[in-house]
Amino acid sequence: MLQEKILRLYEKEYFIKTLKIPEQYINGFLFYVCEDKSAVDLFKGQDKMLQMFKLSDLATEYLKTIKKEDSK
């Protein structure tokens, strides 16, 4: 449900252009976000700015993860 909420709040273009998540990894990234307790707590609230900062931080971590996976 949280994944759907995030997709309602942020269009796919936001993930691709702003967060630099490749399109084929968006669903994986959303799952990654939902596994982060602090992100889940942020999305229970209404502070969109904090949500955006958290998504940015998680995107940086996630991109490192998929880069490692792609290099194997």
All heavy atoms as a GROMACS GRO file, in nm:
protein
  609
    1MET      N    1   0.081  -0.120   0.000
    1MET     CA    2   0.000   0.000   0.000
    1MET      C    3   0.086   0.126   0.000
    1MET      O    4   0.050   0.224  -0.064
    1MET     CB    5  -0.094   0.000   0.120
    1MET     CG    6  -0.207  -0.101   0.106
    1MET     SD    7  -0.318  -0.112   0.249
    1MET     CE    8  -0.389   0.050   0.255
    2LEU      N    9   0.196   0.121   0.076
    2LEU     CA   10   0.284   0.239   0.079
    2LEU      C   11   0.345   0.265  -0.058
    2LEU      O   12   0.357   0.380  -0.100
    2LEU     CB   13   0.393   0.223   0.185
    2LEU     CG   14   0.491   0.339   0.198
    2LEU    CD1   15   0.417   0.470   0.226
    2LEU    CD2   16   0.594   0.312   0.304
    3GLN      N   17   0.380   0.158  -0.129
    3GLN     CA   18   0.435   0.176  -0.264
    3GLN      C   19   0.336   0.250  -0.352
    3GLN      O   20   0.374   0.341  -0.427
    3GLN     CB   21   0.470   0.041  -0.325
    3GLN     CG   22   0.587  -0.025  -0.258
    3GLN     CD   23   0.617  -0.162  -0.316
    3GLN    OE1   24   0.551  -0.209  -0.408
    3GLN    NE2   25   0.716  -0.228  -0.260
    4GLU      N   26   0.210   0.213  -0.344
    4GLU     CA   27   0.107   0.280  -0.423
    4GLU      C   28   0.091   0.426  -0.383
    4GLU      O   29   0.076   0.514  -0.468
    4GLU     CB   30  -0.027   0.207  -0.407
    4GLU     CG   31  -0.028   0.070  -0.469
    4GLU     CD   32  -0.154  -0.008  -0.437
    4GLU    OE1   33  -0.250   0.050  -0.383
    4GLU    OE2   34  -0.154  -0.130  -0.464
    5LYS      N   35   0.099   0.452  -0.253
    5LYS     CA   36   0.088   0.590  -0.204
    5LYS      C   37   0.203   0.675  -0.260
    5LYS      O   38   0.181   0.788  -0.306
    5LYS     CB   39   0.089   0.594  -0.052
    5LYS     CG   40   0.082   0.734   0.004
    5LYS     CD   41   0.084   0.736   0.154
    5LYS     CE   42   0.076   0.880   0.206
    5LYS     NZ   43   0.070   0.887   0.352
    6ILE      N   44   0.323   0.619  -0.257
    6ILE     CA   45   0.439   0.693  -0.307
    6ILE      C   46   0.424   0.722  -0.456
    6ILE      O   47   0.453   0.833  -0.502
    6ILE     CB   48   0.570   0.616  -0.277
    6ILE    CG1   49   0.593   0.608  -0.126
    6ILE    CG2   50   0.689   0.682  -0.346
    6ILE    CD1   51   0.705   0.514  -0.085
    7LEU      N   52   0.374   0.624  -0.530
    7LEU     CA   53   0.352   0.646  -0.674
    7LEU      C   54   0.243   0.747  -0.702
    7LEU      O   55   0.244   0.814  -0.805
    7LEU     CB   56   0.322   0.514  -0.745
    7LEU     CG   57   0.442   0.428  -0.776
    7LEU    CD1   58   0.399   0.294  -0.834
    7LEU    CD2   59   0.539   0.498  -0.869
    8ARG      N   60   0.147   0.760  -0.611
    8ARG     CA   61   0.044   0.863  -0.627
    8ARG      C   62   0.103   1.002  -0.599
    8ARG      O   63   0.065   1.100  -0.662
    8ARG     CB   64  -0.074   0.837  -0.533
    8ARG     CG   65  -0.170   0.731  -0.582
    8ARG     CD   66  -0.300   0.730  -0.504
    8ARG     NE   67  -0.285   0.730  -0.360
    8ARG     CZ   68  -0.278   0.620  -0.283
    8ARG    NH1   69  -0.287   0.501  -0.339
    8ARG    NH2   70  -0.265   0.630  -0.153
    9LEU      N   71   0.195   1.009  -0.503
    9LEU     CA   72   0.255   1.138  -0.466
    9LEU      C   73   0.363   1.183  -0.564
    9LEU      O   74   0.382   1.302  -0.586
    9LEU     CB   75   0.316   1.128  -0.325
    9LEU     CG   76   0.219   1.110  -0.209
    9LEU    CD1   77   0.296   1.080  -0.080
    9LEU    CD2   78   0.132   1.232  -0.192
   10TYR      N   79   0.436   1.087  -0.620
   10TYR     CA   80   0.548   1.119  -0.708
   10TYR      C   81   0.534   1.039  -0.836
   10TYR      O   82   0.523   0.916  -0.833
   10TYR     CB   83   0.682   1.084  -0.641
   10TYR     CG   84   0.702   1.153  -0.508
   10TYR    CD1   85   0.665   1.091  -0.389
   10TYR    CD2   86   0.756   1.280  -0.502
   10TYR    CE1   87   0.682   1.155  -0.267
   10TYR    CE2   88   0.773   1.344  -0.381
   10TYR     CZ   89   0.736   1.281  -0.264
   10TYR     OH   90   0.752   1.344  -0.144
   11GLU      N   91   0.538   1.106  -0.948
   11GLU     CA   92   0.528   1.038  -1.077
   11GLU      C   93   0.658   0.964  -1.108
   11GLU      O   94   0.764   0.998  -1.054
   11GLU     CB   95   0.498   1.139  -1.187
   11GLU     CG   96   0.361   1.206  -1.168
   11GLU     CD   97   0.328   1.301  -1.282
   11GLU    OE1   98   0.394   1.295  -1.387
   11GLU    OE2   99   0.235   1.379  -1.262
   12LYS      N  100   0.651   0.869  -1.198
   12LYS     CA  101   0.770   0.791  -1.236
   12LYS      C  102   0.882   0.882  -1.286
   12LYS      O  103   0.999   0.853  -1.263
   12LYS     CB  104   0.735   0.686  -1.341
   12LYS     CG  105   0.665   0.567  -1.284
   12LYS     CD  106   0.654   0.456  -1.386
   12LYS     CE  107   0.592   0.336  -1.318
   12LYS     NZ  108   0.593   0.218  -1.404
   13GLU      N  109   0.845   0.990  -1.352
   13GLU     CA  110   0.946   1.083  -1.402
   13GLU      C  111   1.032   1.140  -1.289
   13GLU      O  112   1.150   1.168  -1.308
   13GLU     CB  113   0.881   1.197  -1.481
   13GLU     CG  114   0.817   1.152  -1.610
   13GLU     CD  115   0.916   1.090  -1.707
   13GLU    OE1  116   1.023   1.150  -1.728
   13GLU    OE2  117   0.886   0.982  -1.760
   14TYR      N  118   0.972   1.158  -1.172
   14TYR     CA  119   1.048   1.208  -1.056
   14TYR      C  120   1.159   1.110  -1.020
   14TYR      O  121   1.272   1.150  -0.994
   14TYR     CB  122   0.954   1.229  -0.937
   14TYR     CG  123   1.025   1.271  -0.811
   14TYR    CD1  124   1.069   1.401  -0.794
   14TYR    CD2  125   1.052   1.180  -0.710
   14TYR    CE1  126   1.136   1.440  -0.679
   14TYR    CE2  127   1.118   1.218  -0.594
   14TYR     CZ  128   1.160   1.347  -0.580
   14TYR     OH  129   1.228   1.386  -0.467
   15PHE      N  130   1.127   0.982  -1.021
   15PHE     CA  131   1.227   0.881  -0.986
   15PHE      C  132   1.336   0.874  -1.092
   15PHE      O  133   1.453   0.860  -1.059
   15PHE     CB  134   1.160   0.744  -0.970
   15PHE     CG  135   1.061   0.740  -0.858
   15PHE    CD1  136   0.925   0.746  -0.885
   15PHE    CD2  137   1.101   0.734  -0.726
   15PHE    CE1  138   0.832   0.744  -0.783
   15PHE    CE2  139   1.009   0.733  -0.624
   15PHE     CZ  140   0.875   0.738  -0.651
   16ILE      N  141   1.295   0.886  -1.218
   16ILE     CA  142   1.390   0.872  -1.327
   16ILE      C  143   1.477   0.997  -1.342
   16ILE      O  144   1.600   0.988  -1.347
   16ILE     CB  145   1.315   0.843  -1.459
   16ILE    CG1  146   1.243   0.708  -1.450
   16ILE    CG2  147   1.410   0.847  -1.578
   16ILE    CD1  148   1.141   0.684  -1.560
   17LYS      N  149   1.415   1.113  -1.347
   17LYS     CA  150   1.489   1.236  -1.377
   17LYS      C  151   1.553   1.300  -1.254
   17LYS      O  152   1.666   1.349  -1.261
   17LYS     CB  153   1.398   1.336  -1.447
   17LYS     CG  154   1.360   1.291  -1.585
   17LYS     CD  155   1.284   1.395  -1.661
   17LYS     CE  156   1.256   1.341  -1.800
   17LYS     NZ  157   1.196   1.435  -1.888
   18THR      N  158   1.482   1.301  -1.142
   18THR     CA  159   1.535   1.367  -1.023
   18THR      C  160   1.624   1.274  -0.940
   18THR      O  161   1.734   1.312  -0.901
   18THR     CB  162   1.420   1.421  -0.936
   18THR    OG1  163   1.339   1.509  -1.016
   18THR    CG2  164   1.472   1.498  -0.816
   19LEU      N  165   1.574   1.155  -0.913
   19LEU     CA  166   1.648   1.062  -0.828
   19LEU      C  167   1.745   0.974  -0.906
   19LEU      O  168   1.827   0.905  -0.847
   19LEU     CB  169   1.551   0.974  -0.748
   19LEU     CG  170   1.458   1.048  -0.654
   19LEU    CD1  171   1.365   0.950  -0.582
   19LEU    CD2  172   1.534   1.133  -0.554
   20LYS      N  173   1.735   0.978  -1.041
   20LYS     CA  174   1.824   0.903  -1.130
   20LYS      C  175   1.812   0.752  -1.116
   20LYS      O  176   1.907   0.678  -1.139
   20LYS     CB  177   1.971   0.946  -1.110
   20LYS     CG  178   1.997   1.094  -1.118
   20LYS     CD  179   1.962   1.148  -1.255
   20LYS     CE  180   1.999   1.295  -1.264
   20LYS     NZ  181   1.920   1.370  -1.354
   21ILE      N  182   1.692   0.706  -1.078
   21ILE     CA  183   1.666   0.563  -1.070
   21ILE      C  184   1.629   0.515  -1.211
   21ILE      O  185   1.534   0.568  -1.270
   21ILE     CB  186   1.550   0.531  -0.973
   21ILE    CG1  187   1.575   0.587  -0.833
   21ILE    CG2  188   1.520   0.382  -0.969
   21ILE    CD1  189   1.687   0.522  -0.756
   22PRO      N  190   1.702   0.417  -1.265
   22PRO     CA  191   1.663   0.365  -1.397
   22PRO      C  192   1.520   0.308  -1.392
   22PRO      O  193   1.480   0.248  -1.291
   22PRO     CB  194   1.766   0.254  -1.423
   22PRO     CG  195   1.882   0.290  -1.336
   22PRO     CD  196   1.824   0.355  -1.215
   23GLU      N  197   1.446   0.326  -1.499
   23GLU     CA  198   1.304   0.289  -1.499
   23GLU      C  199   1.282   0.143  -1.459
   23GLU      O  200   1.189   0.113  -1.386
   23GLU     CB  201   1.244   0.315  -1.637
   23GLU     CG  202   1.095   0.293  -1.640
   23GLU     CD  203   1.031   0.338  -1.769
   23GLU    OE1  204   1.102   0.380  -1.862
   23GLU    OE2  205   0.907   0.331  -1.776
   24GLN      N  206   1.369   0.054  -1.503
   24GLN     CA  207   1.350  -0.087  -1.472
   24GLN      C  208   1.372  -0.119  -1.324
   24GLN      O  209   1.337  -0.227  -1.278
   24GLN     CB  210   1.439  -0.177  -1.560
   24GLN     CG  211   1.588  -0.166  -1.533
   24GLN     CD  212   1.658  -0.062  -1.617
   24GLN    OE1  213   1.597   0.033  -1.666
   24GLN    NE2  214   1.788  -0.079  -1.637
   25TYR      N  215   1.426  -0.025  -1.247
   25TYR     CA  216   1.452  -0.045  -1.105
   25TYR      C  217   1.354   0.028  -1.014
   25TYR      O  218   1.368   0.023  -0.891
   25TYR     CB  219   1.594  -0.002  -1.070
   25TYR     CG  220   1.700  -0.093  -1.124
   25TYR    CD1  221   1.776  -0.057  -1.235
   25TYR    CD2  222   1.727  -0.215  -1.063
   25TYR    CE1  223   1.874  -0.140  -1.286
   25TYR    CE2  224   1.825  -0.299  -1.113
   25TYR     CZ  225   1.898  -0.261  -1.224
   25TYR     OH  226   1.995  -0.344  -1.273
   26ILE      N  227   1.257   0.098  -1.069
   26ILE     CA  228   1.166   0.178  -0.986
   26ILE      C  229   1.090   0.092  -0.886
   26ILE      O  230   1.084   0.125  -0.767
   26ILE     CB  231   1.069   0.262  -1.072
   26ILE    CG1  232   1.148   0.372  -1.144
   26ILE    CG2  233   0.959   0.324  -0.984
   26ILE    CD1  234   1.065   0.452  -1.242
   27ASN      N  235   1.036  -0.020  -0.930
   27ASN     CA  236   0.962  -0.106  -0.836
   27ASN      C  237   1.052  -0.160  -0.727
   27ASN      O  238   1.012  -0.167  -0.610
   27ASN     CB  239   0.893  -0.221  -0.911
   27ASN     CG  240   0.775  -0.173  -0.992
   27ASN    OD1  241   0.714  -0.072  -0.961
   27ASN    ND2  242   0.744  -0.244  -1.099
   28GLY      N  243   1.175  -0.196  -0.761
   28GLY     CA  244   1.271  -0.241  -0.661
   28GLY      C  245   1.304  -0.131  -0.562
   28GLY      O  246   1.317  -0.155  -0.442
   29PHE      N  247   1.317  -0.009  -0.613
   29PHE     CA  248   1.345   0.105  -0.526
   29PHE      C  249   1.228   0.128  -0.430
   29PHE      O  250   1.250   0.153  -0.311
   29PHE     CB  251   1.374   0.231  -0.607
   29PHE     CG  252   1.393   0.353  -0.523
   29PHE    CD1  253   1.500   0.363  -0.436
   29PHE    CD2  254   1.303   0.459  -0.529
   29PHE    CE1  255   1.517   0.476  -0.356
   29PHE    CE2  256   1.319   0.572  -0.450
   29PHE     CZ  257   1.427   0.580  -0.364
   30LEU      N  258   1.107   0.119  -0.480
   30LEU     CA  259   0.990   0.139  -0.393
   30LEU      C  260   0.986   0.034  -0.283
   30LEU      O  261   0.955   0.064  -0.168
   30LEU     CB  262   0.861   0.136  -0.475
   30LEU     CG  263   0.842   0.255  -0.569
   30LEU    CD1  264   0.720   0.233  -0.657
   30LEU    CD2  265   0.830   0.385  -0.491
   31PHE      N  266   1.020  -0.088  -0.317
   31PHE     CA  267   1.028  -0.194  -0.216
   31PHE      C  268   1.136  -0.159  -0.113
   31PHE      O  269   1.117  -0.174   0.006
   31PHE     CB  270   1.057  -0.329  -0.283
   31PHE     CG  271   1.063  -0.443  -0.186
   31PHE    CD1  272   0.947  -0.500  -0.137
   31PHE    CD2  273   1.185  -0.492  -0.142
   31PHE    CE1  274   0.951  -0.604  -0.046
   31PHE    CE2  275   1.191  -0.597  -0.052
   31PHE     CZ  276   1.073  -0.653  -0.003
   32TYR      N  277   1.250  -0.111  -0.162
   32TYR     CA  278   1.362  -0.071  -0.076
   32TYR      C  279   1.318   0.039   0.021
   32TYR      O  280   1.349   0.034   0.140
   32TYR     CB  281   1.476  -0.023  -0.166
   32TYR     CG  282   1.604   0.014  -0.097
   32TYR    CD1  283   1.692  -0.083  -0.051
   32TYR    CD2  284   1.641   0.148  -0.082
   32TYR    CE1  285   1.811  -0.049   0.010
   32TYR    CE2  286   1.760   0.183  -0.021
   32TYR     CZ  287   1.845   0.084   0.024
   32TYR     OH  288   1.963   0.118   0.086
   33VAL      N  289   1.244   0.136  -0.029
   33VAL     CA  290   1.193   0.245   0.056
   33VAL      C  291   1.101   0.190   0.164
   33VAL      O  292   1.110   0.227   0.280
   33VAL     CB  293   1.119   0.351  -0.029
   33VAL    CG1  294   1.047   0.452   0.059
   33VAL    CG2  295   1.217   0.423  -0.122
   34CYS      N  296   1.015   0.098   0.126
   34CYS     CA  297   0.917   0.042   0.220
   34CYS      C  298   0.981  -0.045   0.327
   34CYS      O  299   0.920  -0.071   0.431
   34CYS     CB  300   0.811  -0.038   0.145
   34CYS     SG  301   0.705   0.069   0.043
   35GLU      N  302   1.104  -0.087   0.305
   35GLU     CA  303   1.177  -0.166   0.404
   35GLU      C  304   1.248  -0.076   0.507
   35GLU      O  305   1.300  -0.126   0.606
   35GLU     CB  306   1.279  -0.257   0.335
   35GLU     CG  307   1.216  -0.367   0.253
   35GLU     CD  308   1.139  -0.466   0.339
   35GLU    OE1  309   1.196  -0.517   0.436
   35GLU    OE2  310   1.021  -0.491   0.308
   36ASP      N  311   1.251   0.053   0.481
   36ASP     CA  312   1.317   0.147   0.571
   36ASP      C  313   1.215   0.206   0.668
   36ASP      O  314   1.124   0.278   0.628
   36ASP     CB  315   1.382   0.259   0.488
   36ASP     CG  316   1.465   0.353   0.572
   36ASP    OD1  317   1.406   0.440   0.640
   36ASP    OD2  318   1.588   0.339   0.571
   37LYS      N  319   1.230   0.172   0.797
   37LYS     CA  320   1.132   0.212   0.897
   37LYS      C  321   1.115   0.363   0.906
   37LYS      O  322   1.004   0.414   0.917
   37LYS     CB  323   1.166   0.155   1.034
   37LYS     CG  324   1.062   0.192   1.138
   37LYS     CD  325   1.081   0.122   1.268
   37LYS     CE  326   0.985   0.160   1.376
   37LYS     NZ  327   0.880   0.252   1.352
   38SER      N  328   1.224   0.437   0.900
   38SER     CA  329   1.213   0.583   0.911
   38SER      C  330   1.140   0.641   0.790
   38SER      O  331   1.064   0.738   0.804
   38SER     CB  332   1.350   0.648   0.929
   38SER     OG  333   1.433   0.626   0.818
   39ALA      N  334   1.157   0.581   0.673
   39ALA     CA  335   1.084   0.627   0.555
   39ALA      C  336   0.935   0.598   0.570
   39ALA      O  337   0.850   0.682   0.540
   39ALA     CB  338   1.138   0.561   0.428
   40VAL      N  339   0.904   0.479   0.619
   40VAL     CA  340   0.763   0.441   0.640
   40VAL      C  341   0.698   0.542   0.735
   40VAL      O  342   0.587   0.588   0.711
   40VAL     CB  343   0.753   0.297   0.695
   40VAL    CG1  344   0.610   0.265   0.738
   40VAL    CG2  345   0.801   0.198   0.589
   41ASP      N  346   0.768   0.574   0.844
   41ASP     CA  347   0.715   0.670   0.940
   41ASP      C  348   0.694   0.807   0.877
   41ASP      O  349   0.593   0.874   0.903
   41ASP     CB  350   0.808   0.682   1.061
   41ASP     CG  351   0.807   0.557   1.148
   41ASP    OD1  352   0.712   0.475   1.137
   41ASP    OD2  353   0.903   0.539   1.226
   42LEU      N  354   0.788   0.851   0.792
   42LEU     CA  355   0.775   0.981   0.725
   42LEU      C  356   0.653   0.986   0.634
   42LEU      O  357   0.585   1.088   0.626
   42LEU     CB  358   0.900   1.013   0.643
   42LEU     CG  359   1.016   1.073   0.717
   42LEU    CD1  360   1.136   1.087   0.624
   42LEU    CD2  361   0.980   1.208   0.775
   43PHE      N  362   0.626   0.876   0.566
   43PHE     CA  363   0.514   0.874   0.474
   43PHE      C  364   0.379   0.860   0.544
   43PHE      O  365   0.276   0.877   0.482
   43PHE     CB  366   0.533   0.768   0.366
   43PHE     CG  367   0.621   0.816   0.255
   43PHE    CD1  368   0.757   0.788   0.256
   43PHE    CD2  369   0.571   0.894   0.153
   43PHE    CE1  370   0.840   0.835   0.156
   43PHE    CE2  371   0.653   0.941   0.053
   43PHE     CZ  372   0.788   0.912   0.054
   44LYS      N  373   0.382   0.835   0.672
   44LYS     CA  374   0.258   0.838   0.750
   44LYS      C  375   0.217   0.982   0.777
   44LYS      O  376   0.101   1.010   0.801
   44LYS     CB  377   0.275   0.762   0.882
   44LYS     CG  378   0.283   0.612   0.864
   44LYS     CD  379   0.301   0.543   0.997
   44LYS     CE  380   0.316   0.393   0.979
   44LYS     NZ  381   0.346   0.326   1.105
   45GLY      N  382   0.314   1.071   0.774
   45GLY     CA  383   0.288   1.214   0.798
   45GLY      C  384   0.263   1.288   0.667
   45GLY      O  385   0.248   1.228   0.561
   46GLN      N  386   0.263   1.419   0.676
   46GLN     CA  387   0.230   1.503   0.562
   46GLN      C  388   0.345   1.592   0.516
   46GLN      O  389   0.326   1.675   0.428
   46GLN     CB  390   0.110   1.593   0.598
   46GLN     CG  391  -0.015   1.517   0.635
   46GLN     CD  392  -0.068   1.434   0.520
   46GLN    OE1  393  -0.068   1.478   0.406
   46GLN    NE2  394  -0.112   1.314   0.549
   47ASP      N  395   0.464   1.578   0.575
   47ASP     CA  396   0.576   1.666   0.543
   47ASP      C  397   0.645   1.621   0.414
   47ASP      O  398   0.736   1.539   0.415
   47ASP     CB  399   0.674   1.670   0.660
   47ASP     CG  400   0.777   1.781   0.646
   47ASP    OD1  401   0.803   1.826   0.532
   47ASP    OD2  402   0.831   1.823   0.750
   48LYS      N  403   0.600   1.675   0.303
   48LYS     CA  404   0.650   1.633   0.173
   48LYS      C  405   0.798   1.666   0.156
   48LYS      O  406   0.871   1.590   0.092
   48LYS     CB  407   0.568   1.697   0.061
   48LYS     CG  408   0.595   1.635  -0.073
   48LYS     CD  409   0.489   1.667  -0.174
   48LYS     CE  410   0.523   1.596  -0.303
   48LYS     NZ  411   0.416   1.594  -0.398
   49MET      N  412   0.844   1.774   0.214
   49MET     CA  413   0.985   1.811   0.202
   49MET      C  414   1.075   1.705   0.267
   49MET      O  415   1.174   1.661   0.208
   49MET     CB  416   1.011   1.948   0.265
   49MET     CG  417   1.149   2.002   0.239
   49MET     SD  418   1.184   2.033   0.065
   49MET     CE  419   1.081   2.174   0.035
   50LEU      N  420   1.038   1.662   0.388
   50LEU     CA  421   1.116   1.556   0.454
   50LEU      C  422   1.109   1.426   0.376
   50LEU      O  423   1.209   1.353   0.367
   50LEU     CB  424   1.067   1.534   0.597
   50LEU     CG  425   1.110   1.637   0.701
   50LEU    CD1  426   1.049   1.605   0.838
   50LEU    CD2  427   1.262   1.643   0.713
   51GLN      N  428   0.994   1.397   0.319
   51GLN     CA  429   0.979   1.276   0.238
   51GLN      C  430   1.073   1.281   0.119
   51GLN      O  431   1.140   1.183   0.086
   51GLN     CB  432   0.834   1.261   0.191
   51GLN     CG  433   0.736   1.234   0.302
   51GLN     CD  434   0.591   1.247   0.255
   51GLN    OE1  435   0.564   1.280   0.140
   51GLN    NE2  436   0.499   1.223   0.347
   52MET      N  437   1.082   1.396   0.056
   52MET     CA  438   1.169   1.412  -0.061
   52MET      C  439   1.316   1.396  -0.023
   52MET      O  440   1.393   1.332  -0.095
   52MET     CB  441   1.145   1.548  -0.127
   52MET     CG  442   1.010   1.557  -0.195
   52MET     SD  443   0.968   1.723  -0.252
   52MET     CE  444   1.084   1.742  -0.387
   53PHE      N  445   1.355   1.453   0.091
   53PHE     CA  446   1.493   1.436   0.137
   53PHE      C  447   1.524   1.290   0.165
   53PHE      O  448   1.631   1.239   0.130
   53PHE     CB  449   1.521   1.520   0.262
   53PHE     CG  450   1.545   1.665   0.233
   53PHE    CD1  451   1.468   1.763   0.294
   53PHE    CD2  452   1.644   1.706   0.147
   53PHE    CE1  453   1.489   1.898   0.269
   53PHE    CE2  454   1.668   1.840   0.119
   53PHE     CZ  455   1.589   1.936   0.181
   54LYS      N  456   1.430   1.221   0.228
   54LYS     CA  457   1.451   1.079   0.259
   54LYS      C  458   1.460   0.998   0.131
   54LYS      O  459   1.545   0.910   0.119
   54LYS     CB  460   1.337   1.028   0.350
   54LYS     CG  461   1.359   0.887   0.398
   54LYS     CD  462   1.483   0.879   0.485
   54LYS     CE  463   1.502   0.741   0.543
   54LYS     NZ  464   1.622   0.734   0.626
   55LEU      N  465   1.372   1.024   0.035
   55LEU     CA  466   1.379   0.953  -0.093
   55LEU      C  467   1.513   0.977  -0.161
   55LEU      O  468   1.572   0.885  -0.219
   55LEU     CB  469   1.265   0.996  -0.186
   55LEU     CG  470   1.126   0.944  -0.153
   55LEU    CD1  471   1.023   1.004  -0.249
   55LEU    CD2  472   1.121   0.793  -0.159
   56SER      N  473   1.563   1.098  -0.154
   56SER     CA  474   1.692   1.130  -0.214
   56SER      C  475   1.805   1.052  -0.147
   56SER      O  476   1.891   0.995  -0.215
   56SER     CB  477   1.718   1.280  -0.203
   56SER     OG  478   1.842   1.312  -0.258
   57ASP      N  479   1.803   1.047  -0.015
   57ASP     CA  480   1.905   0.970   0.059
   57ASP      C  481   1.898   0.822   0.023
   57ASP      O  482   2.001   0.758  -0.001
   57ASP     CB  483   1.887   0.986   0.210
   57ASP     CG  484   1.926   1.124   0.260
   57ASP    OD1  485   1.996   1.198   0.187
   57ASP    OD2  486   1.889   1.158   0.374
   58LEU      N  487   1.776   0.770   0.022
   58LEU     CA  488   1.759   0.628  -0.009
   58LEU      C  489   1.796   0.598  -0.154
   58LEU      O  490   1.851   0.491  -0.183
   58LEU     CB  491   1.616   0.583   0.021
   58LEU     CG  492   1.581   0.576   0.170
   58LEU    CD1  493   1.432   0.546   0.187
   58LEU    CD2  494   1.664   0.471   0.241
   59ALA      N  495   1.769   0.691  -0.243
   59ALA     CA  496   1.806   0.671  -0.384
   59ALA      C  497   1.957   0.661  -0.398
   59ALA      O  498   2.007   0.575  -0.473
   59ALA     CB  499   1.752   0.785  -0.470
   60THR      N  500   2.030   0.744  -0.327
   60THR     CA  501   2.176   0.738  -0.331
   60THR      C  502   2.226   0.601  -0.287
   60THR      O  503   2.311   0.540  -0.352
   60THR     CB  504   2.237   0.849  -0.243
   60THR    OG1  505   2.191   0.976  -0.291
   60THR    CG2  506   2.388   0.846  -0.246
   61GLU      N  507   2.171   0.551  -0.176
   61GLU     CA  508   2.209   0.419  -0.125
   61GLU      C  509   2.169   0.310  -0.224
   61GLU      O  510   2.247   0.217  -0.250
   61GLU     CB  511   2.140   0.392   0.009
   61GLU     CG  512   2.186   0.480   0.122
   61GLU     CD  513   2.102   0.459   0.248
   61GLU    OE1  514   2.042   0.351   0.264
   61GLU    OE2  515   2.096   0.551   0.330
   62TYR      N  516   2.049   0.319  -0.276
   62TYR     CA  517   1.998   0.217  -0.368
   62TYR      C  518   2.081   0.212  -0.496
   62TYR      O  519   2.113   0.104  -0.546
   62TYR     CB  520   1.851   0.244  -0.399
   62TYR     CG  521   1.786   0.136  -0.481
   62TYR    CD1  522   1.753   0.014  -0.425
   62TYR    CD2  523   1.757   0.157  -0.615
   62TYR    CE1  524   1.694  -0.086  -0.500
   62TYR    CE2  525   1.697   0.058  -0.691
   62TYR     CZ  526   1.666  -0.064  -0.634
   62TYR     OH  527   1.607  -0.162  -0.709
   63LEU      N  528   2.117   0.327  -0.548
   63LEU     CA  529   2.199   0.331  -0.670
   63LEU      C  530   2.334   0.264  -0.648
   63LEU      O  531   2.385   0.196  -0.738
   63LEU     CB  532   2.216   0.475  -0.719
   63LEU     CG  533   2.090   0.537  -0.779
   63LEU    CD1  534   2.110   0.687  -0.799
   63LEU    CD2  535   2.053   0.468  -0.910
   64LYS      N  536   2.391   0.280  -0.531
   64LYS     CA  537   2.517   0.211  -0.499
   64LYS      C  538   2.495   0.061  -0.499
   64LYS      O  539   2.579  -0.016  -0.548
   64LYS     CB  540   2.571   0.257  -0.364
   64LYS     CG  541   2.625   0.398  -0.363
   64LYS     CD  542   2.669   0.437  -0.224
   64LYS     CE  543   2.706   0.583  -0.215
   64LYS     NZ  544   2.737   0.626  -0.077
   65THR      N  545   2.383   0.017  -0.444
   65THR     CA  546   2.350  -0.124  -0.435
   65THR      C  547   2.334  -0.185  -0.575
   65THR      O  548   2.390  -0.291  -0.604
   65THR     CB  549   2.222  -0.145  -0.353
   65THR    OG1  550   2.241  -0.092  -0.222
   65THR    CG2  551   2.187  -0.292  -0.342
   66ILE      N  552   2.257  -0.118  -0.660
   66ILE     CA  553   2.236  -0.177  -0.793
   66ILE      C  554   2.362  -0.169  -0.879
   66ILE      O  555   2.384  -0.256  -0.963
   66ILE     CB  556   2.114  -0.116  -0.866
   66ILE    CG1  557   2.128   0.033  -0.891
   66ILE    CG2  558   1.985  -0.148  -0.792
   66ILE    CD1  559   2.017   0.093  -0.977
   67LYS      N  560   2.446  -0.071  -0.852
   67LYS     CA  561   2.571  -0.061  -0.926
   67LYS      C  562   2.660  -0.181  -0.892
   67LYS      O  563   2.722  -0.240  -0.979
   67LYS     CB  564   2.643   0.070  -0.893
   67LYS     CG  565   2.764   0.098  -0.978
   67LYS     CD  566   2.821   0.234  -0.950
   67LYS     CE  567   2.938   0.262  -1.040
   67LYS     NZ  568   2.995   0.395  -1.018
   68LYS      N  569   2.662  -0.218  -0.764
   68LYS     CA  570   2.740  -0.335  -0.722
   68LYS      C  571   2.685  -0.461  -0.787
   68LYS      O  572   2.759  -0.547  -0.833
   68LYS     CB  573   2.737  -0.351  -0.570
   68LYS     CG  574   2.819  -0.251  -0.495
   68LYS     CD  575   2.807  -0.274  -0.346
   68LYS     CE  576   2.868  -0.161  -0.268
   68LYS     NZ  577   2.845  -0.175  -0.123
   69GLU      N  578   2.552  -0.474  -0.790
   69GLU     CA  579   2.488  -0.591  -0.849
   69GLU      C  580   2.515  -0.598  -0.999
   69GLU      O  581   2.538  -0.707  -1.052
   69GLU     CB  582   2.336  -0.588  -0.823
   69GLU     CG  583   2.298  -0.612  -0.679
   69GLU     CD  584   2.337  -0.747  -0.627
   69GLU    OE1  585   2.318  -0.847  -0.700
   69GLU    OE2  586   2.387  -0.755  -0.514
   70ASP      N  587   2.511  -0.486  -1.066
   70ASP     CA  588   2.534  -0.484  -1.210
   70ASP      C  589   2.677  -0.517  -1.247
   70ASP      O  590   2.704  -0.565  -1.356
   70ASP     CB  591   2.495  -0.348  -1.270
   70ASP     CG  592   2.345  -0.326  -1.275
   70ASP    OD1  593   2.269  -0.425  -1.259
   70ASP    OD2  594   2.301  -0.211  -1.296
   71SER      N  595   2.770  -0.490  -1.156
   71SER     CA  596   2.911  -0.512  -1.186
   71SER      C  597   2.952  -0.658  -1.161
   71SER      O  598   3.063  -0.696  -1.193
   71SER     CB  599   3.000  -0.417  -1.106
   71SER     OG  600   2.991  -0.444  -0.968
   72LYS      N  601   2.862  -0.737  -1.106
   72LYS     CA  602   2.895  -0.878  -1.079
   72LYS      C  603   2.882  -0.961  -1.203
   72LYS      O  604   2.811  -0.938  -1.293
   72LYS     CB  605   2.803  -0.936  -0.971
   72LYS     CG  606   2.839  -0.882  -0.834
   72LYS     CD  607   2.752  -0.948  -0.729
   72LYS     CE  608   2.788  -0.895  -0.591
   72LYS     NZ  609   2.706  -0.952  -0.489
   0.00000   0.00000   0.00000
